[in-house]
Amino acid sequence: MVQVKLEVRTGAARFRVSARASSVQRAVSLAGARYPGGEVRLISPAEPVFAAGGAAFVGAGAPGSSAG
């Protein structure tokens, strides 16, 4: 399990999200599915997460805001 910070761009909006998944590729894929039509970019390197459970978004900024 890894946790990564991603930047999502949808039109003029740009915001950051954190995602947990089994791999970096899976986290980027989940963000792309959650924000269809958006451009997803990795911001920070993967950090290992030692927790039970599946993939999840840890926090998400609303479109047009800056969360991080």
Secondary structure, 3 states (H helix, E strand, C coil): CEEEEEEEEECCEEEEEEEEECCHHHHHHHHHHHCCCCEEEECCCCEECCCCCCCEEEEECCCCCCCC
